[in-house]
């Protein structure tokens, strides 16, 4: 019985092998036919992006730079089965992320298809909330979150300026943590309401010094509770023992020092 079953098993194995070879051959043949069809079909003019329109309100980023960047992303070197220019293959979300990385000035971006062969790129640019000048005196625009996004524009030259910290500004990075920037800007807004208009904030590792419009300075610790600092400044401006008006005090102020606990010390110019 054992001897007679072996030829039968061999026939079954041979039959399966033959079936597998035929299936594989058909698959290879099908792929060899379909690949060229997919390759050339994906490059048909009627579904290939050939028009790029850019809408940018401010225009610090040139239209030509955006178009060139998009075109570079749509034109890849090397073999591609499906053309990157094919409107059905294009991933607009990925393209938006790449453009944001390439152009730090971009605040928001939306890419939409215009028919089957066109793209519309809508951009809004970041607005400078303050400036940052590094130790080489090069100055840059900074947004409300502390992001250094571009060399300083002439339109932002009179904004509040932060100095110190970096030897060279890390363009495309944050000058400070976002929470610290927002807290600091709020503090600056509040003390301006009581007369202390700040023009420059100089930072070092532990301390910061605010230069006021009239030339005086306010010294604080970087880790200081700014709400308490605000209360101390409000109390100082209302101090009846000053014997001078608030405007006289501000014009004659040399410095206010609040780096030591809840105490406040000040000195007037001679």
C-alpha positions as CSV (number, residue, x, y, z in Angstrom):
1,X,0.0,0.0,0.0
2,X,2.8,2.4,0.9
3,X,4.6,1.7,-2.3
4,X,1.6,2.3,-4.5
5,X,0.7,5.7,-2.8
6,X,4.0,7.3,-3.5
7,X,3.5,7.7,-7.3
8,X,0.1,9.2,-6.6
9,X,1.5,11.8,-4.2
10,X,4.2,12.7,-6.7
11,X,1.6,13.3,-9.4
12,X,-0.4,15.5,-7.0
13,X,2.7,17.6,-6.1
14,X,3.6,17.9,-9.8
15,X,0.1,19.0,-10.7
16,X,0.2,21.7,-7.9
17,X,3.7,22.8,-9.0
18,X,2.5,23.2,-12.6
19,X,-0.6,25.1,-11.5
20,X,1.6,27.4,-9.4
21,X,4.0,28.0,-12.3
22,X,1.0,28.8,-14.6
23,X,-0.5,31.2,-12.1
24,X,2.8,33.0,-11.5
25,X,3.4,33.3,-15.3
26,X,0.0,34.8,-15.8
27,X,0.6,37.2,-13.0
28,X,4.0,38.3,-14.4
29,X,2.5,38.6,-17.8
30,X,-0.4,40.7,-16.5
31,X,1.9,43.0,-14.6
32,X,4.1,43.5,-17.6
33,X,1.1,44.5,-19.6
34,X,-0.5,46.7,-16.9
35,X,2.6,48.6,-15.7
36,X,3.2,50.4,-19.0
37,X,-0.6,51.2,-19.2
38,X,-0.5,52.7,-15.7
39,X,2.8,54.5,-16.4
40,X,1.6,56.2,-19.6
41,X,-2.0,56.7,-18.5
42,X,-1.0,58.6,-15.4
43,X,0.9,61.0,-17.6
44,X,-2.0,61.9,-19.8
45,X,-2.3,65.7,-20.3
46,X,-5.9,65.9,-19.3
47,X,-5.1,64.8,-15.8
48,X,-1.6,66.3,-15.3
49,X,-1.2,69.6,-13.3
50,X,0.1,72.3,-15.6
51,X,-1.2,75.5,-14.1
52,X,-0.4,76.9,-10.7
53,X,-2.1,80.1,-9.4
54,X,-0.9,81.8,-6.2
55,X,-3.0,84.1,-4.0
56,X,-1.0,85.9,-1.4
57,X,-2.3,89.0,0.5
58,X,1.0,90.5,1.6
59,X,3.4,89.2,-1.0
60,X,6.7,89.1,0.9
61,X,7.0,85.6,-0.5
62,X,7.2,86.0,-4.3
63,X,4.7,84.3,-6.5
64,X,7.5,82.8,-8.6
65,X,9.1,81.3,-5.5
66,X,5.9,79.5,-4.6
67,X,5.3,78.3,-8.1
68,X,8.9,77.0,-8.4
69,X,8.6,75.1,-5.1
70,X,5.3,73.5,-6.1
71,X,6.7,72.6,-9.5
72,X,9.8,71.0,-7.9
73,X,7.5,68.9,-5.7
74,X,5.6,67.8,-8.8
75,X,8.7,66.9,-10.7
76,X,10.7,64.0,-9.2
77,X,13.9,62.6,-10.5
78,X,14.1,58.8,-11.1
79,X,11.4,56.3,-12.0
80,X,7.8,56.8,-10.9
81,X,5.0,54.4,-11.8
82,X,2.4,57.1,-11.2
83,X,3.4,60.7,-12.2
84,X,3.6,63.1,-9.3
85,X,1.9,65.6,-11.6
86,X,-1.2,63.5,-11.8
87,X,-4.1,65.3,-10.2
88,X,-5.5,62.0,-8.7
89,X,-2.1,61.1,-7.2
90,X,-1.3,64.5,-5.7
91,X,-1.7,64.7,-1.9
92,X,-2.4,68.4,-1.3
93,X,-2.0,68.0,2.5
94,X,1.6,66.8,2.2
95,X,2.3,69.5,-0.3
96,X,1.0,72.2,2.1
97,X,3.3,70.8,4.9
98,X,6.3,70.9,2.6
99,X,5.6,74.5,1.6
100,X,5.2,75.6,5.3
101,X,8.6,74.0,6.0
102,X,10.2,75.8,3.0
103,X,8.7,79.2,3.8
104,X,8.6,80.1,7.5
105,X,6.7,83.3,6.6
106,X,3.6,81.2,5.8
107,X,0.9,81.4,8.6
108,X,-1.9,79.5,6.8
109,X,-2.0,77.7,3.5
110,X,-4.7,76.0,1.4
111,X,-4.1,74.2,-1.8
112,X,-7.1,73.3,-4.0
113,X,-7.6,71.9,-7.4
114,X,-8.8,74.1,-10.2
115,X,-10.4,71.5,-12.6
116,X,-8.2,68.6,-13.4
117,X,-5.0,70.4,-14.5
118,X,-4.8,73.4,-12.2
119,X,-3.8,74.2,-8.6
120,X,-4.7,77.3,-6.5
121,X,-2.3,78.0,-3.6
122,X,-3.8,80.5,-1.1
123,X,-1.4,81.9,1.5
124,X,-1.6,84.2,4.4
125,X,1.7,85.4,5.8
126,X,2.7,85.8,9.4
127,X,2.5,89.3,11.0
128,X,5.4,90.6,13.1
129,X,4.4,91.3,16.7
130,X,7.9,92.2,17.8
131,X,11.5,92.1,16.7
132,X,14.5,90.1,17.8
133,X,18.0,91.4,17.3
134,X,20.9,89.0,18.0
135,X,24.4,89.8,19.2
136,X,25.5,90.4,15.7
137,X,22.9,93.2,15.5
138,X,21.0,91.4,12.8
139,X,17.2,91.8,13.4
140,X,14.3,89.6,12.6
141,X,10.5,89.6,12.6
142,X,8.9,87.5,15.4
143,X,5.2,86.5,15.6
144,X,2.9,86.5,18.6
145,X,4.1,82.9,19.5
146,X,7.8,83.9,19.6
147,X,8.6,82.3,16.2
148,X,11.4,84.0,14.3
149,X,10.1,83.8,10.7
150,X,11.9,86.4,8.5
151,X,14.5,89.2,8.4
152,X,13.1,92.4,9.8
153,X,10.8,94.3,7.4
154,X,11.0,98.1,7.3
155,X,7.3,98.1,8.3
156,X,8.1,96.4,11.6
157,X,11.2,98.5,12.6
158,X,9.4,100.4,15.3
159,X,8.0,97.4,17.1
160,X,9.0,96.2,20.5
161,X,12.5,94.6,20.3
162,X,14.0,91.7,22.2
163,X,17.8,91.5,22.4
164,X,20.3,89.1,24.0
165,X,20.4,85.3,24.4
166,X,21.7,84.2,21.0
167,X,25.0,85.1,19.3
168,X,23.1,84.5,16.0
169,X,19.3,84.4,15.7
170,X,17.9,80.9,15.0
171,X,15.8,81.9,12.0
172,X,12.9,79.4,11.7
173,X,12.9,78.7,15.5
174,X,11.5,80.2,18.6
175,X,13.2,83.1,20.5
176,X,11.5,82.0,23.7
177,X,8.9,79.4,24.7
178,X,5.4,80.5,23.4
179,X,4.0,80.7,27.0
180,X,6.8,83.0,28.1
181,X,6.4,85.3,25.0
182,X,2.6,85.6,25.5
183,X,3.0,86.3,29.3
184,X,5.7,88.9,28.6
185,X,3.7,90.6,25.9
186,X,0.7,90.8,28.2
187,X,2.8,92.3,31.0
188,X,4.2,94.9,28.5
189,X,0.7,95.9,27.5
190,X,-0.5,96.2,31.1
191,X,2.4,98.3,32.3
192,X,2.1,100.6,29.3
193,X,-1.4,101.5,30.6
194,X,0.1,102.9,33.8
195,X,2.8,104.9,31.9
196,X,5.7,102.5,31.4
197,X,6.1,102.2,27.6
198,X,8.7,99.6,26.8
199,X,10.8,99.8,23.6
200,X,13.5,97.1,24.2
201,X,13.6,93.9,26.3
202,X,17.2,92.7,26.9
203,X,17.4,89.1,28.1
204,X,20.2,87.0,29.7
205,X,20.1,83.6,31.3
206,X,18.4,84.7,34.6
207,X,17.3,88.3,34.2
208,X,15.6,90.7,31.9
209,X,15.9,94.5,31.6
210,X,13.1,96.6,30.0
211,X,14.2,99.9,28.4
212,X,11.4,102.5,28.6
213,X,10.6,105.2,26.1
214,X,11.9,107.9,28.4
215,X,15.2,106.1,28.9
216,X,14.6,104.5,32.3
217,X,14.9,100.7,32.9
218,X,13.0,98.1,34.8
219,X,15.0,95.1,36.0
220,X,13.3,91.7,36.6
221,X,14.1,88.0,37.0
222,X,13.1,85.8,34.0
223,X,11.2,83.5,36.4
224,X,9.4,86.4,38.2
225,X,5.7,86.4,38.8
226,X,4.7,89.2,36.4
227,X,1.3,89.6,37.9
228,X,2.9,90.5,41.3
229,X,5.4,92.7,39.4
230,X,2.5,94.6,37.8
231,X,0.9,95.2,41.2
232,X,4.2,96.6,42.6
233,X,4.5,99.0,39.7
234,X,0.9,100.1,40.1
235,X,1.5,100.8,43.8
236,X,4.6,102.7,43.0
237,X,2.9,105.1,40.6
238,X,0.3,105.8,43.2
239,X,2.8,106.4,46.0
240,X,2.0,109.8,47.5
241,X,5.5,109.9,49.0
242,X,7.1,110.4,45.6
243,X,6.4,114.2,45.8
244,X,6.5,114.5,42.0
245,X,3.9,113.9,39.4
246,X,3.7,110.5,37.5
247,X,5.1,112.1,34.3
248,X,8.0,113.7,36.2
249,X,8.8,110.4,37.8
250,X,8.9,108.6,34.4
251,X,11.0,111.2,32.8
252,X,13.5,111.3,35.7
253,X,13.6,107.5,36.3
254,X,17.0,105.9,36.1
255,X,15.9,102.4,37.0
256,X,13.4,100.2,38.9
257,X,14.7,97.0,40.3
258,X,12.3,94.1,41.3
259,X,14.7,91.2,41.2
260,X,14.8,90.7,45.0
261,X,11.6,89.1,46.4
262,X,8.5,91.3,46.7
263,X,10.6,94.5,47.2
264,X,10.9,97.3,44.7
265,X,13.8,99.7,44.6
266,X,14.1,102.7,42.3
267,X,16.6,105.4,41.5
268,X,15.9,108.8,39.8
269,X,18.4,110.5,37.6
270,X,20.3,113.3,39.2
